[in-house]
Amino acid sequence: MTVLITGAKGFVGARLMAMLPGAVAAPSLRGVKMDGLKRMMDEIQPDWIVHTAAISDIGACEKDPEASYRANVELPLMLVGAAQGKKTVLFSTDQVYSGLNEKGPYREDAVCPANVYARHKLKMEQAVLTADPSAVLLRATWMYDMPLYGLPNRGNFLMNMLLAAARQEPARFSQSQYRGLTYVREVARLTEKARLLPGGVYNFGSENTLPMYETARRFIEMAGWRVALQPSDHDGHSLWMDTGKLRAQGLAFSSTLDGLRACLKDYGL
């Protein structure tokens, strides 16, 4: 089966390209129009589509909300229209929970986006499901991995901790913030199965019952790295997701600590 991957050089897209059978990279979609998307579909003839391309930098979206709207709302909606009924899996974000006051964990219907990026992602989810109720929207957590050669590697928990150990700098985490951390290679593996999900929105990533400070402490102990851990002055908002809806469909992620343990083993760290 042929799967079309947008954002194929991005953090998630690059792993999907390496791990999904029959993966084909979409060309750059910057400035693309509907007729261009339809030509792409006619040329590639994908059996299904995974959309990862986005402007995910929260600060960049705040500075240029029009660009964010085009990339994070208009483009995925056009892509679903051009897909002409082909199964489409689109990545969303746990940031849709960023304005909630409760600690969590949050189910899919408890949303309160607190920034432009999150508001646009939520609008995208709603618009896509109106256009195609069979589409699958995956709300991803903060993901981590080691860098891939020749590709940018955005800041993530694993690399932040590795750099802190190498530079002998303190790592700071909140003692009250809860959020899941997910090994991106597990995301790639389960994305293939996500195409079989009924249409809808799903929390998609590892759960974590520990605050970030305790998560970091356990990780340092597990890895055996020398990292000075300090409480953060900024508590941070919890982004703790309940993945019960996904588990009910037979898909389950490792816990945050088990995922980190698997990643350390994979890389011999």
C-alpha positions as CSV (number, residue, x, y, z in Angstrom):
1,M,0.0,0.0,0.0
2,T,1.2,3.5,-0.8
3,V,1.0,6.1,2.0
4,L,1.6,9.7,1.2
5,I,3.5,11.6,4.0
6,T,3.4,15.4,4.2
7,G,6.2,17.1,6.2
8,A,8.4,14.2,5.3
9,K,11.6,16.0,6.6
10,G,10.1,17.0,9.8
11,F,10.5,15.4,13.3
12,V,7.6,13.0,12.9
13,G,7.5,12.8,9.1
14,A,11.1,11.6,8.8
15,R,10.5,8.7,11.1
16,L,7.3,7.8,9.3
17,M,9.2,7.8,6.0
18,A,11.7,5.4,7.5
19,M,9.2,3.0,9.2
20,L,6.0,2.9,7.2
21,P,5.9,0.5,4.3
22,G,5.2,2.1,0.9
23,A,5.9,5.6,2.2
24,V,6.1,8.4,-0.4
25,A,7.1,11.9,0.5
26,A,4.9,14.8,-0.6
27,P,6.6,17.7,-2.2
28,S,6.7,21.0,-0.3
29,L,3.1,22.3,0.2
30,R,4.1,25.9,0.9
31,G,1.7,28.1,-1.1
32,V,0.0,25.1,-2.8
33,K,-3.5,25.4,-4.2
34,M,-6.3,22.9,-4.5
35,D,-5.5,22.1,-8.2
36,G,-1.9,21.4,-7.2
37,L,-3.0,19.0,-4.4
38,K,-5.3,17.2,-6.8
39,R,-2.5,16.8,-9.3
40,M,-0.3,15.4,-6.6
41,M,-3.0,12.8,-5.6
42,D,-3.4,11.8,-9.3
43,E,0.4,11.3,-9.7
44,I,1.0,9.4,-6.5
45,Q,-2.3,7.6,-6.2
46,P,-1.9,7.0,-2.4
47,D,-4.0,4.4,-0.6
48,W,-4.0,6.5,2.5
49,I,-2.4,9.8,3.7
50,V,-0.6,11.0,6.8
51,H,-0.5,14.8,7.3
52,T,2.3,16.0,9.7
53,A,3.2,19.3,8.0
54,A,2.4,22.3,10.2
55,I,3.7,25.4,11.8
56,S,4.2,24.0,15.3
57,D,6.3,26.8,16.8
58,I,3.9,28.4,19.3
59,G,5.8,31.7,19.2
60,A,5.9,31.9,15.4
61,C,2.1,31.3,15.3
62,E,1.5,34.1,17.8
63,K,3.7,36.5,15.7
64,D,2.0,35.6,12.4
65,P,-1.5,34.2,13.0
66,E,-2.4,34.5,9.3
67,A,0.5,32.1,8.3
68,S,-0.6,29.8,11.1
69,Y,-4.1,29.7,9.9
70,R,-3.0,28.9,6.3
71,A,-0.7,26.1,7.4
72,N,-2.6,24.7,10.3
73,V,-6.3,25.1,9.1
74,E,-6.6,25.8,5.4
75,L,-4.0,23.4,4.1
76,P,-5.2,20.3,6.0
77,L,-8.7,21.0,5.0
78,M,-7.7,21.3,1.3
79,L,-5.7,18.1,1.6
80,V,-8.8,16.2,2.9
81,G,-10.8,17.6,0.0
82,A,-8.2,16.6,-2.5
83,A,-8.0,13.1,-1.0
84,Q,-11.4,12.3,-2.4
85,G,-12.4,9.8,0.3
86,K,-9.0,8.2,0.8
87,K,-8.3,7.5,4.5
88,T,-6.5,10.5,6.0
89,V,-4.7,10.6,9.3
90,L,-3.8,14.1,10.6
91,F,-1.6,15.1,13.5
92,S,-2.9,17.6,16.0
93,T,-1.6,18.6,19.5
94,D,-2.0,18.3,23.2
95,Q,-1.9,22.1,23.3
96,V,-5.7,22.1,22.8
97,Y,-5.7,21.4,26.6
98,S,-3.4,24.4,27.4
99,G,-6.1,26.6,29.0
100,L,-7.7,24.0,31.3
101,N,-7.4,24.7,35.0
102,E,-7.7,21.0,36.1
103,K,-4.6,18.9,36.5
104,G,-5.9,16.1,34.3
105,P,-5.8,13.6,32.8
106,Y,-7.9,15.2,30.0
107,R,-10.3,13.3,27.7
108,E,-10.9,14.4,24.1
109,D,-14.0,16.5,24.8
110,A,-12.3,18.7,27.5
111,V,-10.6,21.3,25.4
112,C,-9.5,24.9,26.1
113,P,-6.8,26.2,23.8
114,A,-4.7,29.0,25.2
115,N,-2.6,30.1,22.2
116,V,-3.0,30.7,18.5
117,Y,-1.4,27.4,17.5
118,A,-3.8,25.4,19.8
119,R,-6.8,27.4,18.6
120,H,-6.0,26.8,15.0
121,K,-5.3,23.1,15.6
122,L,-8.7,22.7,17.3
123,K,-10.4,24.6,14.4
124,M,-8.7,22.3,12.0
125,E,-10.0,19.2,13.8
126,Q,-13.5,20.4,13.7
127,A,-13.4,21.6,10.0
128,V,-11.8,18.3,8.8
129,L,-14.3,16.1,10.6
130,T,-17.1,18.2,9.2
131,A,-15.7,17.7,5.7
132,D,-14.7,14.0,6.2
133,P,-16.1,12.2,9.2
134,S,-13.9,9.2,8.5
135,A,-10.7,11.3,9.0
136,V,-8.5,10.4,12.1
137,L,-7.1,13.3,14.2
138,L,-4.2,12.4,16.5
139,R,-3.4,14.7,19.4
140,A,0.3,14.2,20.0
141,T,2.3,14.8,23.1
142,W,5.8,16.2,23.4
143,M,7.9,13.7,21.5
144,Y,11.6,12.8,21.8
145,D,14.3,11.0,19.9
146,M,18.0,11.2,19.0
147,P,18.8,13.3,15.9
148,L,18.6,11.8,12.4
149,Y,21.7,12.5,10.2
150,G,21.2,15.5,8.0
151,L,17.9,16.6,9.4
152,P,17.0,19.2,12.0
153,N,16.2,17.9,15.5
154,R,13.9,20.1,17.5
155,G,14.3,20.5,21.2
156,N,13.0,17.5,23.1
157,F,13.2,16.0,26.6
158,L,15.9,13.4,25.7
159,M,18.2,15.8,24.0
160,N,17.7,18.5,26.7
161,M,18.8,16.0,29.3
162,L,21.7,14.7,27.2
163,L,23.0,18.3,26.7
164,A,22.6,19.1,30.4
165,A,24.7,16.0,31.2
166,A,27.3,16.9,28.6
167,R,27.6,20.5,29.6
168,Q,27.2,19.9,33.3
169,E,24.3,22.4,33.4
170,P,21.3,22.0,35.7
171,A,18.0,20.8,34.3
172,R,14.9,22.5,35.6
173,F,11.4,21.0,35.7
174,S,8.1,21.8,37.4
175,Q,7.1,19.9,40.5
176,S,3.4,20.4,39.6
177,Q,3.2,20.1,35.8
178,Y,2.0,16.8,34.4
179,R,2.4,15.9,30.7
180,G,3.1,12.8,28.7
181,L,6.4,12.3,26.8
182,T,6.4,9.9,23.9
183,Y,9.1,8.1,22.0
184,V,8.6,9.3,18.4
185,R,9.4,5.8,17.0
186,E,6.5,4.3,18.9
187,V,4.4,7.1,17.4
188,A,5.5,6.1,13.9
189,R,4.8,2.4,14.6
190,L,1.3,3.0,15.9
191,T,0.4,5.5,13.1
192,E,0.2,2.7,10.7
193,K,-2.5,1.1,12.8
194,A,-4.2,4.4,13.3
195,R,-5.5,4.3,9.7
196,L,-7.9,1.5,10.8
197,L,-9.4,3.7,13.5
198,P,-13.0,5.0,13.1
199,G,-13.0,8.7,12.2
200,G,-12.6,11.1,15.1
201,V,-10.2,12.7,17.5
202,Y,-7.8,10.6,19.7
203,N,-5.3,11.4,22.4
204,F,-2.2,9.8,20.9
205,G,0.9,9.2,23.1
206,S,2.2,8.0,26.3
207,E,0.5,8.7,29.6
208,N,2.4,9.9,32.6
209,T,1.2,9.8,36.2
210,L,4.3,11.7,37.5
211,P,5.0,15.4,37.5
212,M,7.8,16.6,35.2
213,Y,10.3,17.0,38.0
214,E,9.8,13.4,39.3
215,T,9.8,12.1,35.7
216,A,13.2,13.8,35.1
217,R,14.5,12.4,38.4
218,R,13.5,8.9,37.5
219,F,15.0,9.2,34.1
220,I,18.4,10.4,35.4
221,E,18.4,7.4,37.8
222,M,17.5,5.1,34.9
223,A,20.1,6.5,32.5
224,G,22.9,6.8,35.1
225,W,23.7,10.3,33.8
226,R,25.1,13.1,36.0
227,V,22.6,15.8,35.8
228,A,21.9,18.4,38.5
229,L,18.1,18.6,38.8
230,Q,16.4,21.8,40.1
231,P,12.8,22.8,40.5
232,S,11.6,25.2,37.9
233,D,10.5,28.7,39.0
234,H,7.7,28.4,36.4
235,D,5.1,25.7,37.2
236,G,3.9,25.3,33.6
237,H,0.4,24.1,32.5
238,S,-0.4,20.4,32.7
239,L,-0.9,18.6,29.4
240,W,-1.9,15.2,30.8
241,M,-4.0,13.2,28.4
242,D,-6.3,10.3,29.0
243,T,-5.8,7.7,26.2
244,G,-8.7,5.5,27.1
245,K,-10.5,6.1,23.9
246,L,-7.5,4.9,21.9
247,R,-7.0,1.9,24.2
248,A,-10.6,0.9,23.6
249,Q,-9.8,0.6,19.9
250,G,-6.9,-1.8,20.8
251,L,-4.0,0.7,20.5
252,A,-1.8,1.4,23.5
253,F,1.4,3.3,24.1
254,S,4.1,2.4,26.6
255,S,4.0,4.6,29.7
256,T,6.3,7.6,29.6
257,L,9.0,5.9,31.8
258,D,8.8,2.6,29.8
259,G,9.1,4.5,26.5
260,L,12.2,6.4,27.8
261,R,13.7,3.1,28.9
262,A,13.1,1.6,25.5
263,C,14.7,4.6,23.8
264,L,17.8,4.3,26.0
265,K,18.1,0.6,25.1
266,D,17.6,1.3,21.4
267,Y,20.5,3.8,21.3
268,G,22.8,2.0,23.8
269,L,22.5,5.0,26.2
